[in-house]
Amino acid sequence: MTTANATWLLGGDLPVRRLGYGAMRLCAQPGNFGPYPDWEGGKRLLRRAFELGINLIDTAHPYGPGWNEELIADALAPYPPGLIVTTKGGVEKTAPDKIFADGSRAGLRRFCEGSLRRLKLERIDLNQLHRPDPNVPFAESVGALAELRAEGKIRHVGLSNVTLAQVQEAQGIVPIATVQNRYNLLERADDPVLDYGARQQIAYLPWGPLAAKPFAPEAPLATASGRLAQIAHELGATTGQVALAWLLRRSPNILLIPGTTSIAHLEENVAAAGIQLSDAQFASLAEEPR
């Protein structure tokens, strides 16, 4: 099976293609705060993503906040069979630069029920804890998601911005389907979590797959030179496509969710799933200085 048509069983029962779409950028700027100005354009992009075979769309409550989920529902609900929309709760945003964690039981229930309403769903297939709350015991936050799962409001539970120890602690409370941490060709400190997930059949959704920084206009791996650019030239691809292809080859549990506001860029990202790196190309990229 080539990467282009490879799938992963999310939570052991939901087949998803390994290249999905992260919807965060479909919000007002700066700070992904407010409704997306080109609402109809956003709907066209989301529908095009599904036409291209994407069946995993990632969002979160603070994207907007809430507006991103409403846009997805406006574009795609009632959802086509097989389309999975994942969301996250546990972070509140009151201004572009005012973001804080709320991992309390009451907060996570409020986030979940709000997401259900905005996404027009009866159950969220994957709900991830957006990040641990330093003021709430981690086990309490995970336990709140376990309760929502037991009530049928969540199908699978995931985690984001967590350590390996936290993943293992959470597994003692509820089955963990995904981890969403920062990871890319230049930033690989999370290798232990990624590799543990592969052994445990936990999907890994790397955020920042092209090493973009918040509010930065360019992603370093999309404009890179050196060996990455050389391999891109050899393959007739862009550096961003090669960086995504490297991630897909790095581990079978990686599910990519690159974001964009451009249909042309969306199509370019999807085409990255068809790029096959040779053993030598893969190894040389892994050895590049970070």
C-alpha positions in Angstrom: 0.0 0.0 0.0 1.3 3.4 -0.9 1.0 6.4 1.4 -1.4 8.0 -1.1 -4.2 5.5 -0.2 -3.0 4.5 3.3 -5.5 4.7 6.1 -5.5 4.4 9.9 -8.1 2.9 12.1 -8.7 5.7 14.5 -9.6 4.3 17.9 -9.5 0.9 16.3 -12.8 1.4 14.4 -12.8 4.5 12.3 -10.9 4.4 9.0 -9.3 7.7 8.2 -6.9 8.7 5.4 -3.5 9.7 6.8 -3.6 13.1 5.2 -6.4 15.3 6.7 -7.1 19.0 7.1 -6.6 21.3 10.0 -9.2 24.1 9.9 -7.7 26.5 12.4 -6.7 29.1 9.8 -10.3 29.5 8.8 -10.8 32.2 11.4 -10.4 35.9 11.5 -6.8 37.2 12.0 -4.8 38.0 14.1 -4.9 35.2 16.6 -7.6 33.0 14.9 -10.2 35.2 16.7 -13.6 35.9 15.2 -15.5 34.5 12.2 -13.6 33.8 8.9 -14.1 36.9 6.7 -14.6 34.9 3.5 -17.2 32.6 4.9 -18.4 31.3 1.6 -14.8 30.8 0.5 -14.2 28.8 3.6 -17.1 26.6 2.9 -15.9 26.0 -0.7 -12.4 25.0 0.7 -13.9 22.6 3.2 -16.1 21.0 0.5 -13.1 20.7 -1.8 -11.1 18.9 1.0 -13.8 16.2 1.1 -13.9 16.0 -2.7 -10.1 15.4 -2.6 -10.6 12.4 -0.4 -9.9 14.0 3.0 -12.1 12.5 5.7 -10.5 13.9 8.8 -11.0 17.5 9.7 -9.5 18.9 12.9 -10.9 21.9 14.8 -11.1 23.2 18.4 -13.4 25.3 20.5 -10.9 28.3 20.8 -10.7 28.6 17.0 -12.9 31.6 16.7 -13.8 30.8 19.5 -16.6 28.6 18.2 -16.8 30.2 14.8 -14.5 27.5 13.2 -16.9 24.7 14.3 -19.9 26.7 13.0 -18.2 27.2 9.6 -17.5 23.4 9.3 -21.1 22.6 10.1 -22.4 25.2 7.7 -20.2 23.7 4.9 -20.6 20.0 5.5 -23.5 19.1 7.8 -25.3 16.8 7.5 -22.0 15.1 7.2 -21.3 12.6 4.4 -20.7 9.0 5.5 -17.2 8.4 6.7 -16.3 12.1 7.3 -14.8 12.6 10.8 -14.6 16.0 12.5 -12.4 16.1 15.5 -12.5 18.9 18.1 -10.7 19.9 21.3 -11.8 21.3 24.6 -9.9 22.6 27.6 -8.8 26.0 26.4 -10.7 29.3 26.6 -9.9 32.3 24.4 -11.4 35.8 25.2 -9.1 37.8 22.9 -6.5 37.1 20.3 -3.8 37.2 23.0 -5.8 36.1 26.0 -5.8 32.3 26.1 -6.0 30.1 29.2 -6.6 26.5 30.1 -9.8 25.3 31.7 -9.5 21.5 32.3 -12.2 21.4 35.0 -15.0 18.9 34.8 -17.5 21.7 34.4 -15.4 23.4 31.8 -14.8 20.3 29.7 -18.5 19.4 29.8 -19.4 23.0 28.7 -16.9 22.8 25.9 -18.1 19.4 24.7 -21.8 20.4 24.8 -21.0 23.6 22.9 -19.1 21.8 20.3 -21.9 19.3 19.8 -24.3 22.1 19.3 -22.1 24.1 16.9 -21.0 21.1 14.9 -24.6 19.8 14.7 -23.5 16.4 16.0 -25.1 14.0 18.5 -21.7 12.5 19.3 -18.1 13.7 18.6 -16.1 11.0 17.1 -12.8 12.3 18.6 -12.6 14.9 21.4 -9.1 15.8 22.5 -8.0 17.5 25.7 -6.5 20.7 24.2 -3.8 21.0 26.9 -3.3 20.1 30.6 -4.6 22.7 33.0 -1.9 23.4 35.6 -4.6 24.3 38.1 -6.6 21.0 37.7 -5.2 17.5 38.4 -4.6 15.9 35.0 -6.5 12.7 36.1 -9.5 14.9 36.8 -9.5 16.4 33.3 -9.1 13.0 31.6 -11.8 11.5 33.9 -14.2 14.2 32.8 -13.7 13.2 29.2 -14.1 9.5 30.2 -17.5 10.5 31.8 -18.6 12.2 28.6 -17.5 9.1 26.6 -19.6 6.9 28.9 -22.6 9.1 28.3 -22.2 8.7 24.6 -21.3 12.3 23.8 -17.7 11.3 22.8 -16.7 8.2 20.9 -13.0 8.4 21.3 -10.7 10.5 23.7 -7.5 12.1 22.6 -4.8 14.3 24.2 -2.8 17.3 23.0 0.3 19.0 24.2 1.1 16.2 26.7 4.2 14.3 27.9 4.8 10.6 27.6 4.1 10.2 31.3 0.7 12.0 30.9 -0.2 9.7 28.0 0.5 6.7 30.1 -1.4 8.1 33.1 -4.4 8.8 30.9 -4.4 5.3 29.5 -5.1 4.0 33.0 -8.3 6.1 33.0 -9.8 5.7 29.5 -8.6 4.3 26.1 -6.5 7.0 24.3 -7.0 7.2 20.5 -4.7 10.1 19.6 -2.0 12.5 20.7 -1.6 15.9 19.0 1.8 17.4 19.8 4.2 19.7 18.0 6.5 17.7 15.7 8.1 18.2 12.3 11.4 17.5 10.4 13.2 20.3 12.4 11.6 19.7 15.8 11.7 16.0 16.9 12.0 16.2 20.7 8.7 14.3 20.9 10.1 11.1 19.3 9.5 9.1 22.4 5.8 10.0 22.5 5.4 9.3 18.7 7.2 5.9 19.0 5.2 4.9 22.1 2.0 5.7 20.2 3.0 3.5 17.3 3.5 0.6 19.7 0.2 1.3 21.4 -1.9 1.9 18.3 -2.3 5.6 19.3 -2.5 7.9 16.3 -0.2 10.9 16.3 -1.4 14.2 14.8 1.7 16.5 14.6 0.8 20.2 14.8 3.2 22.6 13.1 4.2 20.0 10.5 6.0 22.6 8.4 7.5 24.3 11.5 5.3 27.4 11.3 5.2 29.6 14.4 2.0 31.3 15.6 1.3 34.6 13.7 4.4 34.0 11.5 3.8 34.7 7.8 5.9 31.8 6.5 6.6 28.2 7.5 10.3 27.5 7.5 10.0 24.1 5.8 7.9 25.5 3.0 10.7 27.9 2.1 13.7 25.7 3.1 17.0 25.4 1.2 19.7 22.8 1.5 19.1 19.1 1.3 15.3 19.5 1.5 15.3 21.8 -1.5 17.6 19.4 -3.4 15.3 16.4 -2.8 12.3 18.5 -3.7 14.0 19.3 -7.0 14.8 15.7 -7.6 11.2 14.7 -7.1 9.6 17.6 -8.9 7.8 18.6 -5.7 7.8 21.6 -3.3 9.8 21.6 -0.1 6.6 21.6 1.9 5.4 18.5 0.1 8.6 16.7 0.8 8.5 17.7 4.5 5.0 16.2 4.7 6.0 13.1 2.8 8.8 12.6 5.3 6.4 12.7 8.2 4.1 10.2 6.6 7.0 7.8 6.1 8.4 8.5 9.6 5.8 6.4 11.3 2.5 4.7 10.3 0.6 6.2 13.1 1.1 9.8 11.9 -2.0 11.5 10.6 -1.3 14.8 9.0 -3.6 17.8 9.4 -1.9 20.7 7.5 -3.9 23.9 7.4 -4.4 26.4 4.6 -6.9 29.0 3.4 -6.0 28.4 -0.3 -7.6 25.7 -2.4 -4.5 25.5 -4.6 -2.3 25.0 -1.4 -4.8 22.4 -0.2 -4.5 20.4 -3.4 -0.7 20.7 -3.1 -0.8 19.3 0.4 -3.0 16.4 -0.6 -0.6 15.6 -3.4 2.2 15.1 -0.8 0.6 11.8 0.1 1.6 10.4 -3.3 5.3 11.3 -2.9 7.5 8.3 -2.3 10.9 9.1 -0.7 13.7 6.6 -1.3 15.5 5.1 1.6 18.5 7.3 1.0 16.3 10.5 0.7 14.5 9.7 3.9 17.7 9.0 5.8 19.5 12.1 4.6 16.6 14.3 5.6 16.5 12.7 9.1 20.3 13.4 9.4 20.0 17.1 8.6 21.0 19.5 11.3 18.1 20.8 13.5 
